[in-house]
Amino acid sequence: MEEKEQICFQIISQAGMARSCFFESIQKGREAQNLAALQAIEKGKEHYHEAHLAHRKLVQQEAQGEKVWMSLLLSHAEDLLMSADIMSELAKEFQGLYEEIQAIKQTIQSTGS
């Protein structure tokens, strides 16, 4: 397997793990498991960082004059990387919303009792 293919598989693996962690965060937030949700976001950030480092290798190779190499594999890797980036932002936004909903519920329960 060529180096560039290995890098693509690193991106796919790490970005896929990041996206899964961000999705897990949304699920945990909905279940009012705020600490677990925040931990999943942090774990997702770590995986995303690793994917980004692998992607940067390809960008640096191109910047050094190596031939641009495009394949379905690279396209898939970059798609997953962007998907993970979007999920990261959504997970953070959802966590904020879930915390607001929980605070509103607590206010309603404390004033309604």
Backbone torsions as a table, in degrees:
resi	resn	phi	psi	omega
1	MET	NA	136.2	-179.6
2	GLU	-73.5	158.4	-179.1
3	GLU	-58.2	-42.4	-177.5
4	LYS	-65.9	-34.4	176.3
5	GLU	-67.6	-39.8	177.8
6	GLN	-62.4	-41.0	178.2
7	ILE	-62.6	-41.9	178.1
8	CYS	-59.5	-43.0	179.4
9	PHE	-66.5	-33.6	174.8
10	GLN	-63.0	-45.0	179.5
11	ILE	-61.6	-47.5	-179.0
12	ILE	-59.3	-46.3	-178.3
13	SER	-64.5	-51.1	-176.0
14	GLN	-70.2	-40.8	178.9
15	ALA	-67.3	-37.2	177.1
16	GLY	-64.1	-42.0	177.1
17	MET	-64.9	-41.4	179.0
18	ALA	-60.5	-47.5	-178.9
19	ARG	-60.9	-40.8	178.0
20	SER	-63.0	-41.3	178.3
21	CYS	-63.5	-42.1	179.9
22	PHE	-65.7	-38.4	177.3
23	PHE	-66.3	-40.4	176.9
24	GLU	-60.0	-38.9	178.6
25	SER	-59.4	-43.2	178.8
26	ILE	-62.2	-42.5	179.1
27	GLN	-63.9	-44.6	-179.6
28	LYS	-64.8	-39.3	177.7
29	GLY	-61.9	-41.6	178.9
30	ARG	-62.2	-31.5	179.8
31	GLU	-87.1	9.1	-179.9
32	ALA	62.3	29.4	175.2
33	GLN	-100.2	72.2	-170.9
34	ASN	-61.9	-42.2	-179.9
35	LEU	-63.7	-45.7	178.6
36	ALA	-62.6	-36.7	178.5
37	ALA	-64.4	-45.1	179.9
38	LEU	-67.0	-36.8	177.2
39	GLN	-64.8	-39.1	178.3
40	ALA	-65.1	-37.9	176.6
41	ILE	-62.6	-45.1	-179.9
42	GLU	-62.8	-42.2	178.2
43	LYS	-63.8	-40.3	177.4
44	GLY	-62.1	-39.8	178.3
45	LYS	-61.7	-39.0	179.0
46	GLU	-63.2	-46.7	178.8
47	HIS	-63.8	-41.4	179.6
48	TYR	-62.1	-41.3	179.2
49	HIS	-59.6	-43.3	178.7
50	GLU	-63.3	-41.4	177.9
51	ALA	-63.4	-41.6	-179.2
52	HIS	-64.9	-39.6	177.9
53	LEU	-62.1	-42.1	178.4
54	ALA	-64.1	-43.0	179.2
55	HIS	-63.0	-38.1	-179.9
56	ARG	-60.9	-33.0	176.8
57	LYS	-58.5	-43.7	179.6
58	LEU	-65.1	-41.5	179.6
59	VAL	-63.9	-41.6	179.7
60	GLN	-65.1	-39.6	178.2
61	GLN	-61.0	-43.1	178.5
62	GLU	-66.0	-40.1	179.8
63	ALA	-64.0	-26.4	179.0
64	GLN	-85.7	6.5	174.5
65	GLY	98.3	1.9	177.5
66	GLU	-69.3	150.6	-177.0
67	LYS	-60.5	138.3	175.9
68	VAL	-65.8	129.2	-176.5
69	TRP	-121.6	115.1	-179.8
70	MET	-121.2	134.7	178.6
71	SER	-147.7	170.6	175.7
72	LEU	-61.5	-36.3	179.4
73	LEU	-63.0	-46.0	178.8
74	LEU	-66.4	-39.5	178.0
75	SER	-60.8	-42.8	178.1
76	HIS	-63.9	-43.2	-179.8
77	ALA	-61.0	-45.0	-179.5
78	GLU	-69.1	-34.1	176.4
79	ASP	-62.8	-45.2	178.3
80	LEU	-64.4	-38.1	179.4
81	LEU	-62.2	-45.3	178.5
82	MET	-67.6	-38.1	178.1
83	SER	-62.2	-42.7	178.4
84	ALA	-64.5	-38.7	178.7
85	ASP	-61.9	-44.9	178.7
86	ILE	-64.6	-43.7	179.6
87	MET	-62.2	-33.6	177.6
88	SER	-59.9	-48.4	-180.0
89	GLU	-65.8	-41.4	178.7
90	LEU	-63.9	-41.6	-179.8
91	ALA	-60.4	-42.7	179.0
92	LYS	-65.2	-42.7	178.9
93	GLU	-64.7	-44.9	178.8
94	PHE	-61.7	-40.7	-179.8
95	GLN	-60.0	-43.5	177.4
96	GLY	-61.7	-42.7	178.8
97	LEU	-64.5	-44.4	179.9
98	TYR	-62.2	-38.7	178.3
99	GLU	-65.1	-39.2	176.9
100	GLU	-64.6	-42.8	178.9
101	ILE	-61.8	-43.2	179.2
102	GLN	-62.6	-40.4	179.0
103	ALA	-65.0	-41.3	178.3
104	ILE	-63.7	-43.3	178.5
105	LYS	-60.6	-42.6	179.4
106	GLN	-64.3	-39.9	178.3
107	THR	-63.1	-45.2	179.5
108	ILE	-62.5	-44.0	-179.5
109	GLN	-65.9	-38.9	-177.8
110	SER	-74.5	-30.4	178.9
111	THR	-87.6	-21.4	-178.2
112	GLY	-89.5	-8.7	-176.4
113	SER	-80.3	NA	NA
